[in-house]
Amino acid sequence: MTGLAAASARAGRATGLPLDDLTQVELVWIEKQIEHWIRFGREVREQVLDRRRRILFFPPGAAFALVRWAANEHGTVLSRLDILRAVAPGEACQTLPTVTPGGDILLRVDGWPKVERILQHIGAIEAASIDPVEVAPDHWRHVHNRLAAGEAPRAYTMQRHRAFLLALRIGA
């Protein structure tokens, strides 16, 4: 069994979930070259591969924000932020680098100005005492679509959040 396969097997045993139920996100951090990090999300397990790489494991339905940045001797070559929902086995998903098997993309932005704007939006949600993990998936889709159209997204307020949580409880 390879190191990656062994790490995956241990993660599956540690959570009580079958290995195939977990979404794996490999993070790399090579200072000023490749920097991947999770802005928000609740992983159920972490596996350190070496001092520059680790894998986080997310259960089906978990929302998380993945930031990927890369540069070369000429400057930044990649700035991307994806907000994803981990998928269940057999569920349709989009593939992304470093995410296995993939995820339901709720929001995707490219370019540092847009990434920075989303980071600020996430910060505003947190400032309203709302955990971004619990934000309505449709809000992230709304933000994605508004930015794609060159428009400002609506704020995610406590009132909107309470309405979302109520709709979840009554099964709407």
C-alpha positions in Angstrom: 0.0 0.0 0.0 1.4 3.4 -0.9 1.9 6.2 1.6 -1.2 8.0 0.2 -3.3 4.9 0.2 -2.3 4.0 3.8 -3.1 7.6 4.9 -6.5 7.3 3.3 -7.2 4.0 4.9 -6.3 5.3 8.4 -8.6 8.4 7.8 -11.5 6.2 7.0 -11.0 4.0 10.1 -10.6 7.1 12.3 -13.9 8.6 11.3 -16.0 5.5 11.2 -17.0 6.4 7.7 -16.1 4.2 4.7 -13.0 5.5 3.0 -15.0 6.1 -0.2 -17.4 8.5 1.6 -14.6 11.0 2.4 -13.5 13.8 0.1 -9.7 14.2 0.2 -8.0 17.6 -0.3 -4.3 17.6 -0.7 -2.7 20.8 0.4 0.8 21.9 -0.6 2.8 24.7 0.9 6.1 25.7 -0.7 6.7 29.3 0.5 6.3 31.8 -2.3 5.9 29.1 -5.0 2.8 27.0 -4.3 0.4 27.7 -1.4 -2.8 25.8 -1.0 -4.9 26.3 2.1 -8.4 25.9 3.5 -10.1 29.2 4.4 -13.0 27.5 6.2 -14.2 24.0 6.6 -14.5 21.2 9.2 -12.3 18.3 8.2 -12.8 15.0 10.1 -9.2 13.9 9.7 -5.8 15.3 8.7 -2.9 13.3 7.5 0.6 14.9 7.3 2.5 13.4 4.4 5.7 15.5 4.8 6.6 19.0 5.9 5.1 20.5 2.8 2.1 18.3 2.1 -1.0 17.2 4.0 -4.3 15.7 3.2 -7.6 16.8 4.8 -10.7 14.6 4.8 -14.2 16.0 4.6 -17.5 14.0 5.0 -20.3 14.1 2.5 -22.2 17.4 2.6 -19.4 19.4 4.3 -18.7 22.8 2.8 -15.2 24.2 2.6 -13.2 26.9 0.8 -10.0 25.9 -0.9 -7.5 28.7 -1.9 -4.8 27.9 -4.4 -2.0 30.3 -5.3 1.1 29.7 -7.3 4.0 31.9 -8.6 7.2 31.6 -10.6 10.1 34.0 -11.2 7.9 36.4 -13.1 5.1 36.7 -10.5 1.8 35.2 -9.7 0.6 32.5 -12.2 -2.5 31.3 -10.3 -4.9 32.7 -7.7 -8.1 30.7 -7.3 -10.7 30.2 -4.6 -13.3 27.5 -4.7 -16.1 26.9 -2.3 -17.1 23.3 -2.5 -19.5 20.8 -1.0 -18.1 17.3 -0.4 -20.1 14.8 -2.3 -21.4 11.3 -1.4 -20.2 8.2 -3.3 -21.8 8.0 -6.7 -23.0 11.6 -6.6 -22.3 13.8 -9.6 -19.4 16.1 -9.1 -16.9 18.4 -10.8 -13.2 17.4 -10.7 -10.6 19.8 -9.4 -6.9 19.5 -9.0 -5.9 18.2 -5.5 -9.6 17.2 -4.6 -10.5 13.5 -4.8 -13.0 12.5 -6.1 -14.1 16.1 -6.7 -16.9 18.3 -5.3 -20.0 20.3 -6.0 -18.6 23.7 -6.9 -20.7 26.4 -5.2 -18.4 29.3 -6.1 -15.3 29.7 -8.1 -13.2 32.8 -8.7 -9.9 33.3 -10.5 -7.5 36.2 -10.1 -6.3 37.8 -6.9 -8.7 40.8 -6.9 -11.7 38.5 -7.0 -10.2 36.1 -4.5 -9.5 39.0 -2.2 -13.1 40.1 -2.6 -14.4 36.7 -1.6 -12.1 36.5 1.4 -13.5 39.8 2.5 -17.1 38.5 2.0 -16.2 35.5 4.1 -14.8 37.8 6.7 -18.0 39.9 6.7 -20.1 36.7 7.3 -17.8 35.7 10.2 -18.2 39.3 11.6 -21.9 38.7 11.7 -21.3 35.7 14.0 -22.1 33.2 11.3 -19.8 30.2 10.6 -19.2 30.2 6.8 -19.5 26.4 6.8 -23.2 26.8 7.7 -24.0 29.4 5.0 -26.8 28.4 2.6 -25.2 26.8 -0.5 -27.5 28.9 -2.7 -25.8 32.0 -1.2 -22.4 30.9 -2.5 -24.0 30.3 -5.9 -25.6 33.7 -5.8 -22.2 35.3 -5.0 -20.6 33.4 -7.8 -23.2 34.5 -10.3 -23.2 38.1 -9.2 -19.4 38.4 -9.5 -19.5 36.7 -12.9 -22.0 39.4 -14.0 -19.9 42.2 -12.6 -22.4 43.0 -9.9 -22.1 43.2 -6.1 -23.5 40.2 -4.2 -26.1 40.6 -1.4 -24.8 40.4 2.1 -25.5 37.2 4.0 -27.3 38.5 7.1 -28.3 36.8 10.3 -31.9 37.1 9.1 -31.1 35.2 5.9 -29.2 32.6 7.8 -32.1 32.1 10.3 -34.5 31.7 7.3 -32.2 29.1 5.8 -31.9 27.1 9.0 -35.7 27.2 9.5 -36.2 25.9 5.9 -33.8 23.0 6.7 -35.7 22.1 9.8 -39.1 22.0 8.1 -37.7 20.2 5.1 -38.3 22.9 2.5 
